[in-house]
Amino acid sequence: MKMQSHWEQLIPPSLLAEIEARAAAEHRSASEMLREAVEDYLRERRGRSANISERTPKEAAARILDRRKRHVLPEGETIRELMTYGRA
């Protein structure tokens, strides 16, 4: 019986292969991408559990800007196009 590696216990091999391919395409390490994904998930969960009414507009704007740092629009795309995508 083959022992599973630590990674195989946490992430199925097919998903790990996809993560590694994406990381290579973005010139990043797979561990960096996974760490960022888990941090984003935990930050989002903490944000959901916090009372939304206690947040100020300034905090909301800062959170939006922080999330946008890691997301780049495709070449030639605009925010307006993304907002109206799929609308008739």
C-alpha positions in Angstrom: 0.0 0.0 0.0 1.4 3.4 -1.1 1.6 6.1 1.6 0.1 9.4 0.5 2.4 12.5 0.6 1.4 15.3 2.9 0.2 17.3 -0.2 -1.9 14.4 -1.5 -3.6 14.2 1.9 -4.6 17.8 1.8 -5.2 18.3 -2.0 -6.2 15.8 -4.6 -3.4 15.2 -7.2 -5.5 16.5 -10.1 -6.2 19.8 -8.2 -2.6 20.1 -7.2 -1.5 19.7 -10.8 -3.9 22.5 -11.8 -2.5 24.7 -9.0 1.1 24.1 -10.1 0.3 24.8 -13.7 -1.5 28.1 -12.8 1.4 29.0 -10.5 3.9 28.4 -13.3 1.9 30.5 -15.7 1.9 33.4 -13.1 5.6 32.9 -12.3 4.8 32.1 -8.7 5.2 29.1 -6.4 2.3 26.8 -5.7 2.8 27.2 -2.0 2.5 31.0 -2.4 -0.8 30.7 -4.3 -2.2 28.2 -1.7 -1.1 30.4 1.2 -2.8 33.5 -0.5 -5.9 31.5 -1.2 -6.2 30.3 2.4 -5.5 33.8 3.8 -8.2 35.3 1.5 -10.6 32.6 2.6 -10.0 33.2 6.3 -10.1 37.0 5.9 -13.5 36.6 4.1 -14.9 34.3 6.8 -13.7 36.7 9.5 -15.3 39.6 7.6 -18.6 37.7 7.3 -18.7 37.0 11.0 -18.0 40.7 11.9 -21.0 42.9 12.3 -21.2 44.7 8.9 -22.9 47.7 10.5 -19.8 48.4 12.5 -17.7 48.9 9.3 -17.1 52.4 8.1 -17.1 53.3 4.4 -13.4 54.0 4.7 -12.8 50.4 5.9 -14.9 49.0 3.1 -13.0 51.0 0.5 -9.7 49.9 1.9 -10.9 46.2 1.8 -11.9 46.6 -1.9 -8.6 48.2 -2.8 -6.7 45.4 -1.0 -8.6 42.7 -3.0 -8.1 44.5 -6.3 -4.3 44.5 -5.8 -4.0 40.8 -6.9 -6.6 41.0 -9.7 -5.6 42.5 -13.0 -8.1 43.1 -15.8 -7.4 41.2 -19.1 -5.8 43.3 -21.8 -8.4 45.7 -23.3 -11.1 45.0 -20.7 -12.6 47.8 -18.6 -14.5 47.7 -15.3 -17.7 48.9 -17.1 -17.5 45.9 -19.5 -17.2 43.5 -16.5 -20.1 45.2 -14.8 -22.4 44.8 -17.8 -21.1 41.4 -18.9 -24.1 39.2 -19.8 -26.7 41.9 -19.6 -28.9 42.4 -22.6 
